Amino acid sequence: MYGVFVLVGILLWSSISKTFFLPSLWTLEMAQFSMVAYYILGGPYSIQLGSNVRMDLLYASWNHRTKMWVDSITILFLIFYLGVLLYGGIDSTTYSLMYGERSPTAWRPYIWPIKVIMCFGLVLMIMQCISELFKDIIRLRGDKLDHEDPHESSLGWEEA
C-alpha cells in the first residue's frame, strides 16, 4: 500500500531533476519497476481483502451457492494460468541471473531483481487463490469459517 508513495517520490525527483539539475537516467525505469512491484504484490492482497473486480453482468443475479460454484471452477483456471506464468517467470529469472541480463537503456540496471519480485508475487497470488478455493469448498459443504459472520461471506455476498 505504501508503494504508491515510493512511485510518487521517484516521479517527483524526476520532475525536480529535469527542471533544476541534469535529468536522472534512472527515474523512468525505476518508476516502471516500482509500478510492476506495486501491482504484482498488490494482487494477492486485493484477493485476500475480497476487493477484486468481477463482471456483474450475470454474476450479480445468481444465488449464493451458484456464485460459490462458479468461483470454485474459475479459480482453478486462474491457478493454472498463474502456474504457467510462474513457470515462464522462473525460467526467465534463471536466465537473467545466469547471464547477468541488463536493460538496454542508458542506465543499464540488472533485470533479475524485478523478475524475482514478479515470481514472488505470482507465488503469493497462487497461494491466495488456493486459499480462496478451499474457502469456497468449505462453504459449499455448508460449513462456516471461524472468522465469518454467519450472515455474510468474506467476499461480501449476503446469504439468502
C-alpha positions, 0 to 999 in steps of 0.5 A: 500500500505504501508503494504508491508513495515510493512511485510518487517520490521517484516521479517527483525527483524526476520532475525536480531533476529535469527542471533544476539539475541534469535529468536522472537516467534512472527515474523512468525505469525505476518508476516502471519497476516500482509500478510492476512491484506495486501491482504484482504484490498488490494482487494477492492482497486485493484477493485476500481483502475480497476487493477484486473486480468481477463482471456483474453482468450475470454474476450479480443475479445468481444465488449464493451457492451458484456464485460459490460454484462458479468461483470454485471452477474459475479459480482453478483456471486462474491457478493454472494460468498463474502456474504457467506464468510462474513457470515462464517467470522462473525460467526467465529469472534463471536466465537473467541471473545466469547471464547477468541480463541488463536493460538496454537503456542508458542506465543499464540496471540488472533485470533479475531483481524485478523478475524475482519480485514478479515470481514472488508475487505470482507465488503469493497470488497462487497461494491466495487463490488456493486459499480462496478455493478451499474457502469456497469448498468449505462453504459449499459443504455448508460449513462456516469459517471461524472468522465469518459472520454467519450472515455474510461471506468474506467476499461480501455476498449476503446469504439468502 
